[in-house]
Amino acid sequence: MEPNVIKLVATSDGQAVVAVTDEDKGVRVLSLDSNGMLKQLSQRQDDCYHSVDLRLSIRNQRTLQHQLNAATKKSPPKALDLKHQLLLGHVSLLTDIACVATHAEEATDYHDRTYIITADRDEHIRVSRGMPQAHVIEGFCLGHTQFVSKICVLPWNSRFLISGGGDSHLFVWDWLAGRILNKVNLQDVVTEYINGHYASPQFLSSDSVDRDTAAASYTRIAVCERVERPPIWVMRQAGRYLPEYHEAKGNNDFFACCRSPEIASTLTLQPIDRYDGLIDAAIIFSDILVIPQAMGMTVEMLDKKGPHFPNPLNSPTDGQYEELMAREVDVGKELDYVYQAITMTRRKLNGRVPLYGFCGAPWTLLCYMVEGGGSKLFVQVKTWIYKYPSQSKQLLQKIAELCVEYLALQVKAGAQIIQVFDSWAAELSPTSFKEFSLPYLRYISTHLPPRLNELKLDAVPMVVFAKGAWYGLDDLCDSGYQIVGLDWLQDPAEAVRIARGRVVLQGNADPGVLYGGKEAITAVVREMVKGFGGGQQDWIANLGHGVTPFVDPDHLKFFFEEIHRLATIDSRPSSTI
C-alpha cells in the first residue's frame, strides 16, 4: 500500500519539509535545496513502540490488532492482552501537525531544539524531536477522550499548545511537560452566549447589551478580532490633572490613597465617569512600588520630587540585600488592600468597562530599589548589573516571582487584564535588555497562566509596556504577551510591520500633544490612526506614556473624541486616512 500524504508543513527557516502519511502513519523529514530538490533526511513509522501503563479503548485495540496483523501478514497465535499497554505511536489517521522551535532562556527550562507535534483521529498528541532526530519520540499530551482534529502552537509563546476535536473542550497544554494547563468548555460558552448571559473576558464578543459594548469591543481586539473602532484608554487616566482627584484625595498622601480601598476605587472611577462612553477600560489606582514595600523597603512619595527610598540597596554585602533575599514575602497579606480595591471597583463598574491590574517590571523595580528614586544617570543600578551581575539576577528573579503571585491575586480579586510596566527599559542597551529585562518579563508571561490555572481561574490578556525599548519590539512580540505597548518614539506603521500580526499593539501618541490644542491633537490622532491601519484590528488606542501634570481635562476629552471620529468604520470618510 502506497502512503498518502495528508499533511505537509515547512519549518520556519525554510530548510526542511515535514510530511505526514496516513496508511503507514509515517512522519518523513525532507531537505529542500536551492534548486527545489527534495531529499529525505529521516523517516519514522510507528513500528518503534514502547509500553506505558494506560488502557486502550476497544476500538483502538481492534485497530491496533488489525495493523499488527497486516504488518506480520499472518494471524497471531492468540489475542494480545492490551489492557495495560499503549504502543506509543499513532494508531489512527494523523490529522494535524505543527513544527516548533524553542529557544533557551535564562529564566525558563526551555531547550534549544526543534520539535514535531502530531495529532490523530483517536485522542493522542505526540511530541517528537525535530530535524535531524525526527524518529525520537519525546513525549505525549494525553487527556482528550475523543478524536483530535486541530492543534495550534501560540505564535507569541511557543510553549503553549491548544488542541480541539470531538471533545466539548479546548485544551491548553504545556506541551514540553505534557501537562494540561486549562480546559475551556465550548459547549457552555455557546449555550450561555445563546442565552445572552455570557460575559467571560476571554470570549465576550457580543455588544447587543449597551453597557457591555465597551467591554466587548475591548476584549474582541485583545483576541485579535475585528471591531468597529479601536478600544481606548490612557495610562495615568486617574490622576492629579483631574480637579476631582484632589477633592477625593484630601489631605491623604499618595500611598495612603493606595492603601485605602475606598479612595483607590473612587479615584479609579473618576475618568470613567468624566469621559463616560469615550474610554473603554479602567486601571486600578495604585503604584508599581508597592512590591518593594511588600518586600520590606520604605518608600515615600515626596511632593514635586516623586518616589524616594530613604535606605536604598548599596551593595550585595550591605546587609539589606541578604535580608531582602532571605525574607519570605506574602504578597497576599502585604498587598491585600490592592485586591480589596479591585473587588470594590469591579462591583461599582457593574460591567461598564473591563478593569486593568498591573505591576512594575523587575528591571524597573530594581532601578528604584538601588537608585533610591528616579535618576538621570542611573549610576548605581549600572554599577550593580555590571559589577554584581549574578546578585542582580538573583534579585530580579525574586521580584519576578513576586510579580507573578501579585498579578494572579489581582486577577482573583477581579482584574480582567494585566499590564507590566517596564518604565526604565530605555536605560538598557539592546544586549543588556536581553540579559537583565527580557528574561524576567518572559518569566512573568510564562508562569502567570499556570498559576491562574492552579487558582482555578481563566487566563487573562497580558500587556507589556517597555518604555524606550524600541530596539526590542521584535523580541517583545515573542515574549508571551498578547498586547505590546508602544511609547511615542516608535513609528506606528513601522511597529505594525515589525509585529506582523503576532500581537495587538497599544499606544502611542506623545502625551505632550495634549498641551498643544485641538489642531495639534487632530493631526497626531489622524497620523496615529493611519499608522495603525485604520484601527479596527490589532490596536488599542493610548498615549505613549501617562497623562502628565497640568493637562487640560477637556483636551484629553477631545483626544478621545477624535479617535472615535477618525477611527470608527461608519463615520470615517475615506479622505481622512
PEGI-V896321 format. One record per residue. N is the residue number from 1. RES is the residue in three letters. SS is DSSP state (~ for helix, > for strand, _ for the rest). PSI is psi in degrees with one decimal (999 if undefined). Layout:
n: (N/N)
res: (RES/RES)
ss: (SS/SS)
psi: (PSI/PSI)
This chain:
n: (1/2/3/4/5/6/7/8/9/10/11/12/13/14/15/16/17/18/19/20/21/22/23/24/25/26/27/28/29/30/31/32/33/34/35/36/37/38/39/40/41/42/43/44/45/46/47/48/49/50/51/52/53/54/55/56/57/58/59/60/61/62/63/64/65/66/67/68/69/70/71/72/73/74/75/76/77/78/79/80/81/82/83/84/85/86/87/88/89/90/91/92/93/94/95/96/97/98/99/100/101/102/103/104/105/106/107/108/109/110/111/112/113/114/115/116/117/118/119/120/121/122/123/124/125/126/127/128/129/130/131/132/133/134/135/136/137/138/139/140/141/142/143/144/145/146/147/148/149/150/151/152/153/154/155/156/157/158/159/160/161/162/163/164/165/166/167/168/169/170/171/172/173/174/175/176/177/178/179/180/181/182/183/184/185/186/187/188/189/190/191/192/193/194/195/196/197/198/199/200/201/202/203/204/205/206/207/208/209/210/211/212/213/214/215/216/217/218/219/220/221/222/223/224/225/226/227/228/229/230/231/232/233/234/235/236/237/238/239/240/241/242/243/244/245/246/247/248/249/250/251/252/253/254/255/256/257/258/259/260/261/262/263/264/265/266/267/268/269/270/271/272/273/274/275/276/277/278/279/280/281/282/283/284/285/286/287/288/289/290/291/292/293/294/295/296/297/298/299/300/301/302/303/304/305/306/307/308/309/310/311/312/313/314/315/316/317/318/319/320/321/322/323/324/325/326/327/328/329/330/331/332/333/334/335/336/337/338/339/340/341/342/343/344/345/346/347/348/349/350/351/352/353/354/355/356/357/358/359/360/361/362/363/364/365/366/367/368/369/370/371/372/373/374/375/376/377/378/379/380/381/382/383/384/385/386/387/388/389/390/391/392/393/394/395/396/397/398/399/400/401/402/403/404/405/406/407/408/409/410/411/412/413/414/415/416/417/418/419/420/421/422/423/424/425/426/427/428/429/430/431/432/433/434/435/436/437/438/439/440/441/442/443/444/445/446/447/448/449/450/451/452/453/454/455/456/457/458/459/460/461/462/463/464/465/466/467/468/469/470/471/472/473/474/475/476/477/478/479/480/481/482/483/484/485/486/487/488/489/490/491/492/493/494/495/496/497/498/499/500/501/502/503/504/505/506/507/508/509/510/511/512/513/514/515/516/517/518/519/520/521/522/523/524/525/526/527/528/529/530/531/532/533/534/535/536/537/538/539/540/541/542/543/544/545/546/547/548/549/550/551/552/553/554/555/556/557/558/559/560/561/562/563/564/565/566/567/568/569/570/571/572/573/574/575/576/577)
res: (MET/GLU/PRO/ASN/VAL/ILE/LYS/LEU/VAL/ALA/THR/SER/ASP/GLY/GLN/ALA/VAL/VAL/ALA/VAL/THR/ASP/GLU/ASP/LYS/GLY/VAL/ARG/VAL/LEU/SER/LEU/ASP/SER/ASN/GLY/MET/LEU/LYS/GLN/LEU/SER/GLN/ARG/GLN/ASP/ASP/CYS/TYR/HIS/SER/VAL/ASP/LEU/ARG/LEU/SER/ILE/ARG/ASN/GLN/ARG/THR/LEU/GLN/HIS/GLN/LEU/ASN/ALA/ALA/THR/LYS/LYS/SER/PRO/PRO/LYS/ALA/LEU/ASP/LEU/LYS/HIS/GLN/LEU/LEU/LEU/GLY/HIS/VAL/SER/LEU/LEU/THR/ASP/ILE/ALA/CYS/VAL/ALA/THR/HIS/ALA/GLU/GLU/ALA/THR/ASP/TYR/HIS/ASP/ARG/THR/TYR/ILE/ILE/THR/ALA/ASP/ARG/ASP/GLU/HIS/ILE/ARG/VAL/SER/ARG/GLY/MET/PRO/GLN/ALA/HIS/VAL/ILE/GLU/GLY/PHE/CYS/LEU/GLY/HIS/THR/GLN/PHE/VAL/SER/LYS/ILE/CYS/VAL/LEU/PRO/TRP/ASN/SER/ARG/PHE/LEU/ILE/SER/GLY/GLY/GLY/ASP/SER/HIS/LEU/PHE/VAL/TRP/ASP/TRP/LEU/ALA/GLY/ARG/ILE/LEU/ASN/LYS/VAL/ASN/LEU/GLN/ASP/VAL/VAL/THR/GLU/TYR/ILE/ASN/GLY/HIS/TYR/ALA/SER/PRO/GLN/PHE/LEU/SER/SER/ASP/SER/VAL/ASP/ARG/ASP/THR/ALA/ALA/ALA/SER/TYR/THR/ARG/ILE/ALA/VAL/CYS/GLU/ARG/VAL/GLU/ARG/PRO/PRO/ILE/TRP/VAL/MET/ARG/GLN/ALA/GLY/ARG/TYR/LEU/PRO/GLU/TYR/HIS/GLU/ALA/LYS/GLY/ASN/ASN/ASP/PHE/PHE/ALA/CYS/CYS/ARG/SER/PRO/GLU/ILE/ALA/SER/THR/LEU/THR/LEU/GLN/PRO/ILE/ASP/ARG/TYR/ASP/GLY/LEU/ILE/ASP/ALA/ALA/ILE/ILE/PHE/SER/ASP/ILE/LEU/VAL/ILE/PRO/GLN/ALA/MET/GLY/MET/THR/VAL/GLU/MET/LEU/ASP/LYS/LYS/GLY/PRO/HIS/PHE/PRO/ASN/PRO/LEU/ASN/SER/PRO/THR/ASP/GLY/GLN/TYR/GLU/GLU/LEU/MET/ALA/ARG/GLU/VAL/ASP/VAL/GLY/LYS/GLU/LEU/ASP/TYR/VAL/TYR/GLN/ALA/ILE/THR/MET/THR/ARG/ARG/LYS/LEU/ASN/GLY/ARG/VAL/PRO/LEU/TYR/GLY/PHE/CYS/GLY/ALA/PRO/TRP/THR/LEU/LEU/CYS/TYR/MET/VAL/GLU/GLY/GLY/GLY/SER/LYS/LEU/PHE/VAL/GLN/VAL/LYS/THR/TRP/ILE/TYR/LYS/TYR/PRO/SER/GLN/SER/LYS/GLN/LEU/LEU/GLN/LYS/ILE/ALA/GLU/LEU/CYS/VAL/GLU/TYR/LEU/ALA/LEU/GLN/VAL/LYS/ALA/GLY/ALA/GLN/ILE/ILE/GLN/VAL/PHE/ASP/SER/TRP/ALA/ALA/GLU/LEU/SER/PRO/THR/SER/PHE/LYS/GLU/PHE/SER/LEU/PRO/TYR/LEU/ARG/TYR/ILE/SER/THR/HIS/LEU/PRO/PRO/ARG/LEU/ASN/GLU/LEU/LYS/LEU/ASP/ALA/VAL/PRO/MET/VAL/VAL/PHE/ALA/LYS/GLY/ALA/TRP/TYR/GLY/LEU/ASP/ASP/LEU/CYS/ASP/SER/GLY/TYR/GLN/ILE/VAL/GLY/LEU/ASP/TRP/LEU/GLN/ASP/PRO/ALA/GLU/ALA/VAL/ARG/ILE/ALA/ARG/GLY/ARG/VAL/VAL/LEU/GLN/GLY/ASN/ALA/ASP/PRO/GLY/VAL/LEU/TYR/GLY/GLY/LYS/GLU/ALA/ILE/THR/ALA/VAL/VAL/ARG/GLU/MET/VAL/LYS/GLY/PHE/GLY/GLY/GLY/GLN/GLN/ASP/TRP/ILE/ALA/ASN/LEU/GLY/HIS/GLY/VAL/THR/PRO/PHE/VAL/ASP/PRO/ASP/HIS/LEU/LYS/PHE/PHE/PHE/GLU/GLU/ILE/HIS/ARG/LEU/ALA/THR/ILE/ASP/SER/ARG/PRO/SER/SER/THR/ILE)
ss: (_/_/_/_/>/>/>/>/>/>/_/_/_/_/_/>/>/>/>/>/>/_/_/_/_/_/>/>/>/>/>/>/_/_/_/_/_/>/>/>/>/>/>/>/_/_/_/_/_/_/_/_/_/_/_/_/_/~/~/~/~/~/~/~/~/~/~/~/~/~/~/~/_/_/_/_/_/_/_/_/_/_/_/_/_/_/_/_/_/_/_/_/_/>/>/>/>/>/>/>/>/>/_/_/_/_/_/_/_/_/_/_/>/>/>/>/>/>/>/>/_/_/_/>/>/>/>/>/>/_/_/_/_/_/_/_/>/>/>/>/>/>/_/_/_/_/_/>/>/>/>/>/>/_/_/_/_/_/_/>/>/>/>/>/>/_/_/_/>/>/>/>/>/>/_/_/_/_/>/>/>/>/>/>/>/~/~/~/~/~/~/~/~/~/~/_/_/_/_/_/_/_/_/_/_/_/_/_/_/~/~/~/~/~/~/~/~/~/~/~/~/~/_/_/_/_/_/_/_/_/_/>/_/_/_/_/_/_/_/_/_/_/~/~/~/~/~/~/~/_/_/_/_/~/~/~/~/~/~/_/~/~/~/~/~/~/~/~/~/~/~/~/~/~/_/_/_/_/_/_/>/>/>/_/_/_/_/_/_/~/~/~/~/~/_/_/_/_/_/>/>/>/_/_/_/>/>/>/_/_/_/_/_/_/_/_/_/_/_/~/~/~/~/~/~/~/_/_/_/_/~/~/~/~/_/~/~/~/~/~/~/~/~/~/~/~/~/~/~/_/_/_/_/>/>/>/>/>/>/>/_/~/~/~/~/~/~/~/~/~/~/_/>/_/_/_/_/_/~/~/~/~/~/~/~/~/~/_/~/~/~/~/~/~/~/~/~/~/~/~/~/~/~/~/~/~/~/~/~/~/~/~/~/_/_/_/>/>/>/>/>/>/_/_/~/~/~/_/_/~/~/~/~/~/~/~/_/~/~/~/~/~/~/~/~/~/~/~/~/~/~/~/~/~/_/_/_/_/_/_/>/>/>/>/>/>/_/_/_/~/~/~/~/~/~/~/~/_/_/_/_/_/>/>/>/_/_/_/_/_/_/~/~/~/~/~/~/~/~/_/_/_/_/>/>/>/>/>/>/_/~/~/~/~/~/_/_/~/~/~/~/~/~/~/~/~/~/~/~/~/~/_/_/_/_/_/_/_/>/>/>/>/>/_/_/_/_/_/_/_/_/_/~/~/~/~/~/~/~/~/~/~/~/~/~/~/_/_/_/_/_/_/_/~/~/~/_)
psi: (127.1/137.6/145.6/121.5/121.1/-19.1/139.4/124.8/141.9/148.9/158.5/-25.1/-3.0/12.1/-11.2/156.7/136.4/125.8/138.0/131.7/150.0/-49.4/-40.5/7.9/40.1/150.9/119.1/134.9/127.5/142.7/153.5/115.5/178.5/-16.6/7.3/15.7/135.0/137.9/126.5/124.2/-40.4/160.7/135.2/121.9/158.9/54.6/7.1/92.5/155.7/154.0/143.4/164.7/79.1/158.9/145.7/146.7/162.7/-42.4/-43.8/-38.2/-46.4/-42.1/-45.2/-41.0/-42.2/-41.7/-40.6/-40.1/-44.9/-36.1/-38.9/-14.0/28.8/155.3/139.1/154.0/-27.3/163.6/143.4/141.4/105.8/17.0/-38.6/28.6/138.3/120.3/115.3/82.4/168.1/128.4/-38.9/-177.4/130.1/137.1/-26.9/161.4/147.7/138.5/129.4/136.8/126.0/156.2/139.9/131.6/141.8/-37.3/9.4/178.1/26.7/157.1/148.4/102.4/155.2/151.7/154.8/123.8/128.0/152.2/158.4/179.4/-9.6/-124.2/29.3/140.5/123.5/136.2/119.4/158.4/153.5/-159.3/136.3/23.1/41.7/-12.3/-9.9/120.9/123.3/-35.4/-177.6/150.9/104.1/126.6/-25.1/145.5/-8.2/178.6/149.4/121.3/-19.7/137.1/149.2/122.5/128.5/128.4/-26.6/-10.2/96.1/-4.0/-22.5/131.8/135.0/133.9/151.3/163.6/-123.7/-15.5/161.8/-1.9/150.0/137.4/137.1/123.6/146.0/90.8/-24.9/-34.2/-7.8/31.6/135.0/124.1/-34.5/151.9/132.6/119.8/102.2/-29.8/-41.9/-39.7/-47.9/-43.6/-46.9/-34.5/-45.8/-38.3/-7.5/20.6/-2.9/132.8/34.5/136.3/-19.0/-27.7/-0.6/125.3/1.5/132.1/31.9/-22.0/126.2/-45.8/-14.3/-1.1/-47.7/-45.6/-38.6/-47.1/-42.1/-48.8/-26.8/-42.8/-32.1/-23.1/25.2/28.8/161.2/139.3/167.8/-30.8/160.2/142.3/154.8/135.1/171.4/148.1/144.4/32.4/-24.0/110.0/-169.1/-9.3/-16.8/130.6/-37.4/-21.6/-46.5/-32.9/-45.2/-33.6/-38.2/-134.8/6.7/142.9/173.7/-51.0/-24.4/-37.5/-41.0/-36.6/-6.5/107.8/-37.9/-46.5/-45.0/-40.6/-42.2/-45.2/-35.6/-39.6/-16.0/-49.7/-29.1/-40.6/-43.7/-42.7/41.1/126.3/-7.1/-28.1/154.7/10.6/150.2/152.2/130.4/138.4/113.7/-159.3/150.4/-20.4/8.4/-23.0/-48.8/-35.9/-43.5/-26.6/-5.1/2.8/145.8/129.2/128.5/153.3/105.7/136.2/131.2/10.2/-37.9/-160.9/144.4/128.9/107.7/-28.7/75.5/169.0/130.3/-44.6/165.8/-11.9/15.7/1.5/-42.9/-37.0/-48.8/-40.9/-40.3/-43.1/-30.8/-21.3/132.2/118.8/123.5/91.2/-21.7/-41.2/-47.6/-32.1/28.3/-31.0/-30.4/-45.7/-38.3/-41.8/-39.9/-47.5/-43.4/-41.6/-41.9/-40.6/-41.8/-35.0/-34.8/40.4/4.8/-48.1/156.8/162.3/126.9/138.2/169.9/168.6/166.6/148.9/151.7/-42.9/-46.7/-41.7/-38.1/-40.8/-49.5/-41.2/-27.5/-42.3/-26.0/5.9/-162.0/160.7/156.5/-33.6/-23.1/44.1/-44.7/-45.3/-32.1/-36.2/-43.4/-52.4/-27.7/-27.1/-34.7/59.0/-39.2/-47.4/-34.6/-43.8/-34.5/-41.2/-40.5/-40.9/-42.2/-43.3/-43.0/-41.7/-39.6/-37.4/-43.0/-48.7/-41.8/-46.5/-39.8/-41.5/-27.6/-42.0/-42.0/-35.9/-19.0/-2.8/135.8/-15.9/147.1/149.6/139.6/120.4/114.1/77.2/-25.7/23.8/-30.2/-15.0/-3.4/144.1/164.8/-41.5/-44.7/-33.5/-42.0/-19.2/-37.8/-6.3/-57.4/-43.7/-32.1/-28.5/-42.7/-34.2/-43.4/-48.3/-29.6/-35.5/-16.4/-47.3/-46.8/-30.1/-39.5/-39.2/-39.0/-32.8/5.6/41.7/148.4/150.0/153.7/158.2/140.5/136.0/138.4/134.5/102.4/92.0/127.4/-5.2/53.1/-31.5/-18.0/12.2/-42.9/-43.8/-39.1/-32.4/-18.9/19.9/3.1/-0.9/143.7/-22.8/133.3/122.0/144.1/141.2/179.1/-1.3/-7.8/136.0/125.4/-46.4/-39.4/-38.1/-40.4/-41.2/-42.3/-40.2/-35.2/37.4/6.4/-30.0/167.6/138.2/145.0/129.3/-158.7/40.5/144.3/120.5/-26.1/-19.3/-21.7/-13.1/-10.2/-6.3/173.4/-40.3/-42.5/-39.4/-44.8/-43.5/-43.4/-42.2/-42.5/-44.6/-39.9/-45.5/-43.2/-43.9/-34.2/16.8/24.0/-25.1/5.5/-3.4/142.6/27.9/133.5/119.8/136.2/174.8/167.3/-4.6/-169.5/161.7/131.4/163.4/155.4/8.8/138.7/119.9/-30.0/-29.8/-37.2/-38.9/-43.0/-37.1/-46.9/-44.7/-37.1/-34.8/-43.3/-43.4/-42.4/-13.6/19.3/132.0/-51.2/-25.5/-0.1/111.2/147.2/-24.6/-16.0/-24.1/999)
